[in-house]
Amino acid sequence: MTPLSNSMPIDSPLITVVVPAYNRATTITDCVRSVQAQTYTKWELLVVDDGSSDGTPQVVAKLAQDDPRIRLIQQPRNGGAQAARNAGIRLATGTWVAFLDSDDQYLPDSLEKRMILAKKENVCVVHSECHVIEPDGLMKTYGVPPITGNAYATLLTHEGPVFPALMVTREALQHINYLDEEIKAFQEWDLSIRLARHYRFAFETAPTFVYDCRHADAMSKDLLRGARGYEQVFRKHMFSILRHVGPRGLVYHYQVAERWYRDGKDHLAARRCARLSRLWSMCDIRSILGRLRRRLRTSS
């Protein structure tokens, strides 16, 4: 692959990379350097400081002094990553918006690979595979679901892209009225569902970034936030799930939420999800017919 930085067409679109940051003074430099190292050089980087109490704004301001493509945006108070991302999207000047978390890093050809694929497939949404660093320091392939094409029903069935893998046209994000700031976890799942209702997806099979799970606020270490966010997303899209997937979709989602709640030691919520899973199972005609067929085979 010939790097676009060596022969970049004049009409190569600007990509705005949006990084929400909260108390990331120790990791933000490596994050920013990974953007600066991109083979695709037509980018701007908006670091949205979400009311940090450490030296994050000062670190970013110093980096921005040496590179005019970097801009520091400071939120008046801590409003969460979704609000910070929306602030970045609204101030973006790029045709495309890519996301990166402040403790993760792009691989050098991250933007290039996704832009080439977007042009080839003529899509408004691209996502990719990634590497993950486990809490024990080991790195492996994450296993992002390779969702492509018209993916609305697929995404109503199970979650898909992760935020730093997503690159979306700014127009598409404006069309769906930006990110939902009320979603507490699995925000990229909600975003992907809403995008897939209108736009086709493409998937880059090569990893394009490194997802670092070693930090204390990783969602895997906050199981109840994950459980509540997961339930929040599928309940938000409940009627669409019933229409496009059927009751079995809700059966599955309540079962997943039940496991999350049990792992988070919220047994009351886990029992509630188990009851609702059984109730929706009773509404699933295909499941009922399947049970009847099994009973008939057993009795014969």
ChimeraX commands (.cxc) that place a marker at each C-alpha (Angstrom):
marker #1 position 0.00,0.00,0.00 radius 0.5
marker #1 position 1.44,3.37,-1.02 radius 0.5
marker #1 position 1.07,5.85,1.85 radius 0.5
marker #1 position -1.34,8.64,1.00 radius 0.5
marker #1 position 1.03,11.08,2.68 radius 0.5
marker #1 position 3.43,10.61,-0.26 radius 0.5
marker #1 position 0.86,11.05,-3.01 radius 0.5
marker #1 position -2.29,12.42,-1.41 radius 0.5
marker #1 position -4.87,13.61,-3.97 radius 0.5
marker #1 position -5.85,17.26,-3.73 radius 0.5
marker #1 position -9.46,16.24,-3.09 radius 0.5
marker #1 position -8.57,13.97,-0.16 radius 0.5
marker #1 position -11.11,14.90,2.53 radius 0.5
marker #1 position -10.16,16.34,5.88 radius 0.5
marker #1 position -10.71,13.95,8.80 radius 0.5
marker #1 position -11.52,15.37,12.22 radius 0.5
marker #1 position -10.34,13.12,15.04 radius 0.5
marker #1 position -12.33,13.71,18.23 radius 0.5
marker #1 position -10.78,12.69,21.55 radius 0.5
marker #1 position -12.75,13.15,24.80 radius 0.5
marker #1 position -10.39,13.44,27.76 radius 0.5
marker #1 position -10.95,13.47,31.51 radius 0.5
marker #1 position -7.95,13.35,33.86 radius 0.5
marker #1 position -5.68,11.76,31.25 radius 0.5
marker #1 position -2.48,13.72,31.78 radius 0.5
marker #1 position -0.47,10.48,31.88 radius 0.5
marker #1 position -1.87,8.96,28.65 radius 0.5
marker #1 position -2.95,11.83,26.40 radius 0.5
marker #1 position 0.50,12.48,24.94 radius 0.5
marker #1 position 0.82,8.94,23.53 radius 0.5
marker #1 position -2.73,9.22,22.19 radius 0.5
marker #1 position -1.96,12.50,20.40 radius 0.5
marker #1 position 1.39,11.23,19.08 radius 0.5
marker #1 position -0.40,8.27,17.50 radius 0.5
marker #1 position -2.54,10.70,15.48 radius 0.5
marker #1 position 0.51,12.75,14.51 radius 0.5
marker #1 position 2.16,9.55,13.23 radius 0.5
marker #1 position -0.62,8.85,10.70 radius 0.5
marker #1 position 0.30,8.09,7.09 radius 0.5
marker #1 position -2.86,9.99,6.12 radius 0.5
marker #1 position -1.87,13.54,6.98 radius 0.5
marker #1 position -4.97,15.58,6.13 radius 0.5
marker #1 position -6.49,15.63,9.61 radius 0.5
marker #1 position -7.32,17.89,12.51 radius 0.5
marker #1 position -7.37,16.71,16.11 radius 0.5
marker #1 position -9.89,18.08,18.60 radius 0.5
marker #1 position -9.12,17.09,22.18 radius 0.5
marker #1 position -12.18,17.88,24.29 radius 0.5
marker #1 position -11.18,18.26,27.92 radius 0.5
marker #1 position -14.20,17.26,30.01 radius 0.5
marker #1 position -13.48,19.30,33.14 radius 0.5
marker #1 position -10.23,17.57,34.14 radius 0.5
marker #1 position -8.79,18.29,37.59 radius 0.5
marker #1 position -5.28,17.13,36.69 radius 0.5
marker #1 position -2.89,18.61,34.12 radius 0.5
marker #1 position -4.62,17.26,31.00 radius 0.5
marker #1 position -5.45,20.71,29.49 radius 0.5
marker #1 position -1.91,21.94,30.04 radius 0.5
marker #1 position -0.40,18.86,28.39 radius 0.5
marker #1 position -2.67,19.23,25.35 radius 0.5
marker #1 position -2.09,22.98,25.13 radius 0.5
marker #1 position 1.65,22.40,24.98 radius 0.5
marker #1 position 1.24,19.79,22.23 radius 0.5
marker #1 position -1.02,22.18,20.29 radius 0.5
marker #1 position 1.65,24.91,20.42 radius 0.5
marker #1 position 3.89,22.75,18.26 radius 0.5
marker #1 position 1.21,21.49,15.85 radius 0.5
marker #1 position -1.56,23.81,14.58 radius 0.5
marker #1 position -3.65,20.80,13.57 radius 0.5
marker #1 position -4.31,20.13,17.27 radius 0.5
marker #1 position -7.04,22.09,19.06 radius 0.5
marker #1 position -7.92,22.03,22.75 radius 0.5
marker #1 position -11.61,22.42,23.59 radius 0.5
marker #1 position -12.49,22.84,27.26 radius 0.5
marker #1 position -15.92,21.92,28.59 radius 0.5
marker #1 position -17.17,24.14,31.44 radius 0.5
marker #1 position -17.91,21.07,33.57 radius 0.5
marker #1 position -17.63,17.29,33.49 radius 0.5
marker #1 position -20.54,16.15,31.32 radius 0.5
marker #1 position -19.36,12.70,30.26 radius 0.5
marker #1 position -17.70,11.30,27.17 radius 0.5
marker #1 position -20.81,11.53,24.97 radius 0.5
marker #1 position -21.23,15.25,25.64 radius 0.5
marker #1 position -17.52,15.77,24.98 radius 0.5
marker #1 position -17.72,13.87,21.68 radius 0.5
marker #1 position -20.74,15.93,20.62 radius 0.5
marker #1 position -18.86,19.14,21.40 radius 0.5
marker #1 position -16.04,17.95,19.16 radius 0.5
marker #1 position -18.38,16.92,16.33 radius 0.5
marker #1 position -20.11,20.30,16.38 radius 0.5
marker #1 position -16.78,22.12,16.09 radius 0.5
marker #1 position -15.36,19.74,13.48 radius 0.5
marker #1 position -14.49,21.09,10.05 radius 0.5
marker #1 position -13.65,17.73,8.49 radius 0.5
marker #1 position -15.82,15.86,6.00 radius 0.5
marker #1 position -15.27,12.76,8.15 radius 0.5
marker #1 position -15.18,12.32,11.93 radius 0.5
marker #1 position -13.08,9.62,13.57 radius 0.5
marker #1 position -13.08,8.84,17.27 radius 0.5
marker #1 position -10.27,7.92,19.63 radius 0.5
marker #1 position -10.28,7.49,23.41 radius 0.5
marker #1 position -7.66,9.35,25.39 radius 0.5
marker #1 position -5.99,6.19,26.72 radius 0.5
marker #1 position -5.88,4.38,23.35 radius 0.5
marker #1 position -3.66,4.76,20.29 radius 0.5
marker #1 position -4.11,4.59,16.53 radius 0.5
marker #1 position -1.86,2.34,14.50 radius 0.5
marker #1 position 0.08,4.42,11.91 radius 0.5
marker #1 position -2.14,3.58,8.90 radius 0.5
marker #1 position -5.43,3.75,10.79 radius 0.5
marker #1 position -6.95,6.74,8.97 radius 0.5
marker #1 position -5.48,5.73,5.62 radius 0.5
marker #1 position -6.91,2.21,5.63 radius 0.5
marker #1 position -10.37,3.34,6.63 radius 0.5
marker #1 position -10.44,6.19,4.10 radius 0.5
marker #1 position -9.38,3.89,1.26 radius 0.5
marker #1 position -12.15,1.45,2.23 radius 0.5
marker #1 position -14.75,4.21,2.52 radius 0.5
marker #1 position -13.97,5.39,-1.01 radius 0.5
marker #1 position -13.87,1.87,-2.40 radius 0.5
marker #1 position -17.21,0.84,-0.88 radius 0.5
marker #1 position -18.83,4.28,-1.21 radius 0.5
marker #1 position -20.17,4.24,2.36 radius 0.5
marker #1 position -20.67,6.81,5.10 radius 0.5
marker #1 position -19.67,4.53,8.00 radius 0.5
marker #1 position -16.46,2.52,8.35 radius 0.5
marker #1 position -15.28,0.50,11.33 radius 0.5
marker #1 position -12.45,-1.94,11.92 radius 0.5
marker #1 position -10.80,-4.68,13.92 radius 0.5
marker #1 position -8.41,-3.69,16.72 radius 0.5
marker #1 position -5.80,-4.98,19.13 radius 0.5
marker #1 position -6.65,-5.10,22.84 radius 0.5
marker #1 position -4.23,-4.92,25.75 radius 0.5
marker #1 position -5.63,-7.05,28.57 radius 0.5
marker #1 position -5.31,-6.05,32.27 radius 0.5
marker #1 position -2.37,-8.48,32.54 radius 0.5
marker #1 position -0.55,-6.59,29.76 radius 0.5
marker #1 position -1.00,-9.21,27.04 radius 0.5
marker #1 position -2.09,-7.94,23.61 radius 0.5
marker #1 position -4.40,-9.87,21.30 radius 0.5
marker #1 position -6.93,-9.34,18.51 radius 0.5
marker #1 position -10.20,-8.04,19.96 radius 0.5
marker #1 position -12.66,-9.79,17.65 radius 0.5
marker #1 position -14.93,-6.93,16.53 radius 0.5
marker #1 position -18.03,-8.27,14.70 radius 0.5
marker #1 position -17.38,-7.69,10.95 radius 0.5
marker #1 position -20.62,-5.82,10.29 radius 0.5
marker #1 position -21.07,-4.65,6.71 radius 0.5
marker #1 position -23.74,-3.46,4.28 radius 0.5
marker #1 position -27.28,-2.83,5.47 radius 0.5
marker #1 position -26.72,-3.78,9.09 radius 0.5
marker #1 position -29.79,-2.43,10.90 radius 0.5
marker #1 position -31.35,-5.80,11.81 radius 0.5
marker #1 position -27.93,-7.22,12.68 radius 0.5
marker #1 position -27.20,-4.39,15.11 radius 0.5
marker #1 position -30.62,-4.73,16.71 radius 0.5
marker #1 position -29.62,-8.34,17.41 radius 0.5
marker #1 position -26.22,-7.70,19.01 radius 0.5
marker #1 position -23.67,-4.93,19.60 radius 0.5
marker #1 position -21.01,-4.21,17.00 radius 0.5
marker #1 position -18.39,-1.48,16.40 radius 0.5
marker #1 position -16.29,0.11,19.13 radius 0.5
marker #1 position -15.80,3.89,19.19 radius 0.5
marker #1 position -12.13,4.21,18.14 radius 0.5
marker #1 position -12.85,1.93,15.17 radius 0.5
marker #1 position -15.61,4.17,13.83 radius 0.5
marker #1 position -15.14,6.75,11.11 radius 0.5
marker #1 position -18.35,8.48,10.02 radius 0.5
marker #1 position -19.19,11.38,7.73 radius 0.5
marker #1 position -19.99,14.54,9.67 radius 0.5
marker #1 position -23.15,14.86,7.58 radius 0.5
marker #1 position -24.37,11.45,8.77 radius 0.5
marker #1 position -23.78,12.38,12.41 radius 0.5
marker #1 position -25.69,15.61,11.92 radius 0.5
marker #1 position -28.50,13.73,10.19 radius 0.5
marker #1 position -29.11,11.48,13.22 radius 0.5
marker #1 position -28.85,14.51,15.55 radius 0.5
marker #1 position -25.48,13.55,17.05 radius 0.5
marker #1 position -24.82,11.14,19.92 radius 0.5
marker #1 position -27.34,10.38,22.67 radius 0.5
marker #1 position -25.83,11.88,25.82 radius 0.5
marker #1 position -28.22,9.96,28.10 radius 0.5
marker #1 position -26.71,6.56,27.26 radius 0.5
marker #1 position -24.42,5.46,30.12 radius 0.5
marker #1 position -22.60,2.53,28.49 radius 0.5
marker #1 position -22.55,0.76,25.11 radius 0.5
marker #1 position -22.87,4.23,23.55 radius 0.5
marker #1 position -21.28,3.06,20.29 radius 0.5
marker #1 position -23.93,0.34,20.00 radius 0.5
marker #1 position -26.72,2.92,20.20 radius 0.5
marker #1 position -24.88,5.16,17.72 radius 0.5
marker #1 position -24.34,2.26,15.31 radius 0.5
marker #1 position -28.02,1.25,15.42 radius 0.5
marker #1 position -29.09,4.79,14.64 radius 0.5
marker #1 position -26.57,5.12,11.80 radius 0.5
marker #1 position -27.46,1.72,10.33 radius 0.5
marker #1 position -31.07,2.76,9.95 radius 0.5
marker #1 position -29.94,5.16,7.19 radius 0.5
marker #1 position -26.43,4.19,6.05 radius 0.5
marker #1 position -24.44,1.18,4.86 radius 0.5
marker #1 position -21.36,0.01,6.78 radius 0.5
marker #1 position -17.93,-1.22,5.66 radius 0.5
marker #1 position -15.47,-3.19,7.79 radius 0.5
marker #1 position -11.67,-3.03,7.70 radius 0.5
marker #1 position -10.38,-6.46,8.68 radius 0.5
marker #1 position -6.92,-5.22,9.72 radius 0.5
marker #1 position -6.62,-3.73,13.22 radius 0.5
marker #1 position -6.41,0.07,13.13 radius 0.5
marker #1 position -5.91,0.92,16.81 radius 0.5
marker #1 position -4.89,-0.45,20.20 radius 0.5
marker #1 position -7.61,-0.65,22.86 radius 0.5
marker #1 position -6.06,-0.45,26.33 radius 0.5
marker #1 position -8.08,-2.19,29.06 radius 0.5
marker #1 position -5.51,-1.73,31.81 radius 0.5
marker #1 position -6.98,1.48,33.21 radius 0.5
marker #1 position -9.16,1.60,36.30 radius 0.5
marker #1 position -12.27,3.02,34.61 radius 0.5
marker #1 position -12.50,0.38,31.89 radius 0.5
marker #1 position -16.15,-0.67,31.54 radius 0.5
marker #1 position -15.26,-4.31,32.24 radius 0.5
marker #1 position -14.38,-3.14,35.77 radius 0.5
marker #1 position -17.75,-1.39,36.21 radius 0.5
marker #1 position -20.16,-4.24,35.56 radius 0.5
marker #1 position -23.27,-2.49,36.84 radius 0.5
marker #1 position -22.70,0.50,34.56 radius 0.5
marker #1 position -22.33,-1.96,31.70 radius 0.5
marker #1 position -25.52,-3.78,32.68 radius 0.5
marker #1 position -27.54,-0.60,32.95 radius 0.5
marker #1 position -26.18,0.79,29.71 radius 0.5
marker #1 position -26.82,-2.44,27.83 radius 0.5
marker #1 position -30.42,-2.57,29.05 radius 0.5
marker #1 position -30.85,1.13,28.32 radius 0.5
marker #1 position -29.85,0.64,24.69 radius 0.5
marker #1 position -32.03,-2.34,23.84 radius 0.5
marker #1 position -35.03,-0.93,25.70 radius 0.5
marker #1 position -34.62,2.31,23.73 radius 0.5
marker #1 position -34.85,0.31,20.48 radius 0.5
marker #1 position -37.39,-2.24,21.77 radius 0.5
marker #1 position -40.09,-1.61,19.17 radius 0.5
marker #1 position -37.60,-1.83,16.32 radius 0.5
marker #1 position -36.24,-5.08,17.78 radius 0.5
marker #1 position -39.76,-6.53,17.89 radius 0.5
marker #1 position -40.44,-5.41,14.33 radius 0.5
marker #1 position -37.19,-6.57,12.70 radius 0.5
marker #1 position -36.03,-9.43,14.94 radius 0.5
marker #1 position -39.06,-10.52,16.92 radius 0.5
marker #1 position -39.54,-11.41,20.61 radius 0.5
marker #1 position -36.53,-13.75,20.50 radius 0.5
marker #1 position -34.37,-10.63,20.20 radius 0.5
marker #1 position -35.64,-9.31,23.52 radius 0.5
marker #1 position -35.30,-12.76,25.08 radius 0.5
marker #1 position -31.62,-12.74,24.16 radius 0.5
marker #1 position -31.00,-9.17,25.34 radius 0.5
marker #1 position -32.68,-9.72,28.70 radius 0.5
marker #1 position -30.60,-12.86,29.16 radius 0.5
marker #1 position -27.40,-10.88,28.47 radius 0.5
marker #1 position -28.48,-8.11,30.86 radius 0.5
marker #1 position -29.27,-10.73,33.50 radius 0.5
marker #1 position -25.70,-12.07,33.30 radius 0.5
marker #1 position -24.25,-8.57,33.56 radius 0.5
marker #1 position -26.37,-7.79,36.62 radius 0.5
marker #1 position -25.47,-11.09,38.29 radius 0.5
marker #1 position -21.77,-10.46,37.71 radius 0.5
marker #1 position -22.26,-6.99,39.19 radius 0.5
marker #1 position -24.02,-8.49,42.24 radius 0.5
marker #1 position -27.34,-6.73,41.57 radius 0.5
marker #1 position -29.45,-9.85,42.05 radius 0.5
marker #1 position -32.75,-7.97,42.16 radius 0.5
marker #1 position -32.18,-6.53,38.66 radius 0.5
marker #1 position -30.93,-9.93,37.48 radius 0.5
marker #1 position -34.15,-11.62,38.63 radius 0.5
marker #1 position -36.22,-8.90,36.95 radius 0.5
marker #1 position -34.42,-9.47,33.63 radius 0.5
marker #1 position -34.86,-13.25,34.00 radius 0.5
marker #1 position -38.61,-12.83,34.47 radius 0.5
marker #1 position -38.90,-10.53,31.47 radius 0.5
marker #1 position -36.86,-12.95,29.37 radius 0.5
marker #1 position -39.31,-15.74,30.22 radius 0.5
marker #1 position -42.29,-13.51,29.46 radius 0.5
marker #1 position -40.97,-12.54,26.03 radius 0.5
marker #1 position -40.11,-16.17,25.37 radius 0.5
marker #1 position -43.80,-16.99,25.80 radius 0.5
marker #1 position -44.57,-14.46,23.05 radius 0.5
marker #1 position -42.11,-16.00,20.60 radius 0.5
marker #1 position -44.25,-18.19,18.33 radius 0.5
marker #1 position -41.25,-19.87,16.73 radius 0.5
marker #1 position -39.88,-20.78,20.14 radius 0.5
marker #1 position -43.27,-22.14,21.21 radius 0.5
marker #1 position -43.61,-24.23,18.04 radius 0.5
marker #1 position -40.08,-25.53,18.52 radius 0.5
marker #1 position -40.89,-26.67,22.06 radius 0.5
marker #1 position -44.08,-28.34,20.85 radius 0.5
marker #1 position -42.19,-30.20,18.13 radius 0.5
marker #1 position -39.62,-31.41,20.63 radius 0.5
marker #1 position -42.37,-32.63,22.98 radius 0.5
marker #1 position -44.10,-34.47,20.13 radius 0.5
marker #1 position -40.87,-36.18,19.13 radius 0.5
marker #1 position -40.26,-37.19,22.75 radius 0.5
marker #1 position -43.77,-38.54,23.24 radius 0.5
marker #1 position -43.64,-40.56,20.04 radius 0.5
marker link #1:1,2 radius 0.2
marker link #1:2,3 radius 0.2
marker link #1:3,4 radius 0.2
marker link #1:4,5 radius 0.2
marker link #1:5,6 radius 0.2
marker link #1:6,7 radius 0.2
marker link #1:7,8 radius 0.2
marker link #1:8,9 radius 0.2
marker link #1:9,10 radius 0.2
marker link #1:10,11 radius 0.2
marker link #1:11,12 radius 0.2
marker link #1:12,13 radius 0.2
marker link #1:13,14 radius 0.2
marker link #1:14,15 radius 0.2
marker link #1:15,16 radius 0.2
marker link #1:16,17 radius 0.2
marker link #1:17,18 radius 0.2
marker link #1:18,19 radius 0.2
marker link #1:19,20 radius 0.2
marker link #1:20,21 radius 0.2
marker link #1:21,22 radius 0.2
marker link #1:22,23 radius 0.2
marker link #1:23,24 radius 0.2
marker link #1:24,25 radius 0.2
marker link #1:25,26 radius 0.2
marker link #1:26,27 radius 0.2
marker link #1:27,28 radius 0.2
marker link #1:28,29 radius 0.2
marker link #1:29,30 radius 0.2
marker link #1:30,31 radius 0.2
marker link #1:31,32 radius 0.2
marker link #1:32,33 radius 0.2
marker link #1:33,34 radius 0.2
marker link #1:34,35 radius 0.2
marker link #1:35,36 radius 0.2
marker link #1:36,37 radius 0.2
marker link #1:37,38 radius 0.2
marker link #1:38,39 radius 0.2
marker link #1:39,40 radius 0.2
marker link #1:40,41 radius 0.2
marker link #1:41,42 radius 0.2
marker link #1:42,43 radius 0.2
marker link #1:43,44 radius 0.2
marker link #1:44,45 radius 0.2
marker link #1:45,46 radius 0.2
marker link #1:46,47 radius 0.2
marker link #1:47,48 radius 0.2
marker link #1:48,49 radius 0.2
marker link #1:49,50 radius 0.2
marker link #1:50,51 radius 0.2
marker link #1:51,52 radius 0.2
marker link #1:52,53 radius 0.2
marker link #1:53,54 radius 0.2
marker link #1:54,55 radius 0.2
marker link #1:55,56 radius 0.2
marker link #1:56,57 radius 0.2
marker link #1:57,58 radius 0.2
marker link #1:58,59 radius 0.2
marker link #1:59,60 radius 0.2
marker link #1:60,61 radius 0.2
marker link #1:61,62 radius 0.2
marker link #1:62,63 radius 0.2
marker link #1:63,64 radius 0.2
marker link #1:64,65 radius 0.2
marker link #1:65,66 radius 0.2
marker link #1:66,67 radius 0.2
marker link #1:67,68 radius 0.2
marker link #1:68,69 radius 0.2
marker link #1:69,70 radius 0.2
marker link #1:70,71 radius 0.2
marker link #1:71,72 radius 0.2
marker link #1:72,73 radius 0.2
marker link #1:73,74 radius 0.2
marker link #1:74,75 radius 0.2
marker link #1:75,76 radius 0.2
marker link #1:76,77 radius 0.2
marker link #1:77,78 radius 0.2
marker link #1:78,79 radius 0.2
marker link #1:79,80 radius 0.2
marker link #1:80,81 radius 0.2
marker link #1:81,82 radius 0.2
marker link #1:82,83 radius 0.2
marker link #1:83,84 radius 0.2
marker link #1:84,85 radius 0.2
marker link #1:85,86 radius 0.2
marker link #1:86,87 radius 0.2
marker link #1:87,88 radius 0.2
marker link #1:88,89 radius 0.2
marker link #1:89,90 radius 0.2
marker link #1:90,91 radius 0.2
marker link #1:91,92 radius 0.2
marker link #1:92,93 radius 0.2
marker link #1:93,94 radius 0.2
marker link #1:94,95 radius 0.2
marker link #1:95,96 radius 0.2
marker link #1:96,97 radius 0.2
marker link #1:97,98 radius 0.2
marker link #1:98,99 radius 0.2
marker link #1:99,100 radius 0.2
marker link #1:100,101 radius 0.2
marker link #1:101,102 radius 0.2
marker link #1:102,103 radius 0.2
marker link #1:103,104 radius 0.2
marker link #1:104,105 radius 0.2
marker link #1:105,106 radius 0.2
marker link #1:106,107 radius 0.2
marker link #1:107,108 radius 0.2
marker link #1:108,109 radius 0.2
marker link #1:109,110 radius 0.2
marker link #1:110,111 radius 0.2
marker link #1:111,112 radius 0.2
marker link #1:112,113 radius 0.2
marker link #1:113,114 radius 0.2
marker link #1:114,115 radius 0.2
marker link #1:115,116 radius 0.2
marker link #1:116,117 radius 0.2
marker link #1:117,118 radius 0.2
marker link #1:118,119 radius 0.2
marker link #1:119,120 radius 0.2
marker link #1:120,121 radius 0.2
marker link #1:121,122 radius 0.2
marker link #1:122,123 radius 0.2
marker link #1:123,124 radius 0.2
marker link #1:124,125 radius 0.2
marker link #1:125,126 radius 0.2
marker link #1:126,127 radius 0.2
marker link #1:127,128 radius 0.2
marker link #1:128,129 radius 0.2
marker link #1:129,130 radius 0.2
marker link #1:130,131 radius 0.2
marker link #1:131,132 radius 0.2
marker link #1:132,133 radius 0.2
marker link #1:133,134 radius 0.2
marker link #1:134,135 radius 0.2
marker link #1:135,136 radius 0.2
marker link #1:136,137 radius 0.2
marker link #1:137,138 radius 0.2
marker link #1:138,139 radius 0.2
marker link #1:139,140 radius 0.2
marker link #1:140,141 radius 0.2
marker link #1:141,142 radius 0.2
marker link #1:142,143 radius 0.2
marker link #1:143,144 radius 0.2
marker link #1:144,145 radius 0.2
marker link #1:145,146 radius 0.2
marker link #1:146,147 radius 0.2
marker link #1:147,148 radius 0.2
marker link #1:148,149 radius 0.2
marker link #1:149,150 radius 0.2
marker link #1:150,151 radius 0.2
marker link #1:151,152 radius 0.2
marker link #1:152,153 radius 0.2
marker link #1:153,154 radius 0.2
marker link #1:154,155 radius 0.2
marker link #1:155,156 radius 0.2
marker link #1:156,157 radius 0.2
marker link #1:157,158 radius 0.2
marker link #1:158,159 radius 0.2
marker link #1:159,160 radius 0.2
marker link #1:160,161 radius 0.2
marker link #1:161,162 radius 0.2
marker link #1:162,163 radius 0.2
marker link #1:163,164 radius 0.2
marker link #1:164,165 radius 0.2
marker link #1:165,166 radius 0.2
marker link #1:166,167 radius 0.2
marker link #1:167,168 radius 0.2
marker link #1:168,169 radius 0.2
marker link #1:169,170 radius 0.2
marker link #1:170,171 radius 0.2
marker link #1:171,172 radius 0.2
marker link #1:172,173 radius 0.2
marker link #1:173,174 radius 0.2
marker link #1:174,175 radius 0.2
marker link #1:175,176 radius 0.2
marker link #1:176,177 radius 0.2
marker link #1:177,178 radius 0.2
marker link #1:178,179 radius 0.2
marker link #1:179,180 radius 0.2
marker link #1:180,181 radius 0.2
marker link #1:181,182 radius 0.2
marker link #1:182,183 radius 0.2
marker link #1:183,184 radius 0.2
marker link #1:184,185 radius 0.2
marker link #1:185,186 radius 0.2
marker link #1:186,187 radius 0.2
marker link #1:187,188 radius 0.2
marker link #1:188,189 radius 0.2
marker link #1:189,190 radius 0.2
marker link #1:190,191 radius 0.2
marker link #1:191,192 radius 0.2
marker link #1:192,193 radius 0.2
marker link #1:193,194 radius 0.2
marker link #1:194,195 radius 0.2
marker link #1:195,196 radius 0.2
marker link #1:196,197 radius 0.2
marker link #1:197,198 radius 0.2
marker link #1:198,199 radius 0.2
marker link #1:199,200 radius 0.2
marker link #1:200,201 radius 0.2
marker link #1:201,202 radius 0.2
marker link #1:202,203 radius 0.2
marker link #1:203,204 radius 0.2
marker link #1:204,205 radius 0.2
marker link #1:205,206 radius 0.2
marker link #1:206,207 radius 0.2
marker link #1:207,208 radius 0.2
marker link #1:208,209 radius 0.2
marker link #1:209,210 radius 0.2
marker link #1:210,211 radius 0.2
marker link #1:211,212 radius 0.2
marker link #1:212,213 radius 0.2
marker link #1:213,214 radius 0.2
marker link #1:214,215 radius 0.2
marker link #1:215,216 radius 0.2
marker link #1:216,217 radius 0.2
marker link #1:217,218 radius 0.2
marker link #1:218,219 radius 0.2
marker link #1:219,220 radius 0.2
marker link #1:220,221 radius 0.2
marker link #1:221,222 radius 0.2
marker link #1:222,223 radius 0.2
marker link #1:223,224 radius 0.2
marker link #1:224,225 radius 0.2
marker link #1:225,226 radius 0.2
marker link #1:226,227 radius 0.2
marker link #1:227,228 radius 0.2
marker link #1:228,229 radius 0.2
marker link #1:229,230 radius 0.2
marker link #1:230,231 radius 0.2
marker link #1:231,232 radius 0.2
marker link #1:232,233 radius 0.2
marker link #1:233,234 radius 0.2
marker link #1:234,235 radius 0.2
marker link #1:235,236 radius 0.2
marker link #1:236,237 radius 0.2
marker link #1:237,238 radius 0.2
marker link #1:238,239 radius 0.2
marker link #1:239,240 radius 0.2
marker link #1:240,241 radius 0.2
marker link #1:241,242 radius 0.2
marker link #1:242,243 radius 0.2
marker link #1:243,244 radius 0.2
marker link #1:244,245 radius 0.2
marker link #1:245,246 radius 0.2
marker link #1:246,247 radius 0.2
marker link #1:247,248 radius 0.2
marker link #1:248,249 radius 0.2
marker link #1:249,250 radius 0.2
marker link #1:250,251 radius 0.2
marker link #1:251,252 radius 0.2
marker link #1:252,253 radius 0.2
marker link #1:253,254 radius 0.2
marker link #1:254,255 radius 0.2
marker link #1:255,256 radius 0.2
marker link #1:256,257 radius 0.2
marker link #1:257,258 radius 0.2
marker link #1:258,259 radius 0.2
marker link #1:259,260 radius 0.2
marker link #1:260,261 radius 0.2
marker link #1:261,262 radius 0.2
marker link #1:262,263 radius 0.2
marker link #1:263,264 radius 0.2
marker link #1:264,265 radius 0.2
marker link #1:265,266 radius 0.2
marker link #1:266,267 radius 0.2
marker link #1:267,268 radius 0.2
marker link #1:268,269 radius 0.2
marker link #1:269,270 radius 0.2
marker link #1:270,271 radius 0.2
marker link #1:271,272 radius 0.2
marker link #1:272,273 radius 0.2
marker link #1:273,274 radius 0.2
marker link #1:274,275 radius 0.2
marker link #1:275,276 radius 0.2
marker link #1:276,277 radius 0.2
marker link #1:277,278 radius 0.2
marker link #1:278,279 radius 0.2
marker link #1:279,280 radius 0.2
marker link #1:280,281 radius 0.2
marker link #1:281,282 radius 0.2
marker link #1:282,283 radius 0.2
marker link #1:283,284 radius 0.2
marker link #1:284,285 radius 0.2
marker link #1:285,286 radius 0.2
marker link #1:286,287 radius 0.2
marker link #1:287,288 radius 0.2
marker link #1:288,289 radius 0.2
marker link #1:289,290 radius 0.2
marker link #1:290,291 radius 0.2
marker link #1:291,292 radius 0.2
marker link #1:292,293 radius 0.2
marker link #1:293,294 radius 0.2
marker link #1:294,295 radius 0.2
marker link #1:295,296 radius 0.2
marker link #1:296,297 radius 0.2
marker link #1:297,298 radius 0.2
marker link #1:298,299 radius 0.2
marker link #1:299,300 radius 0.2
view
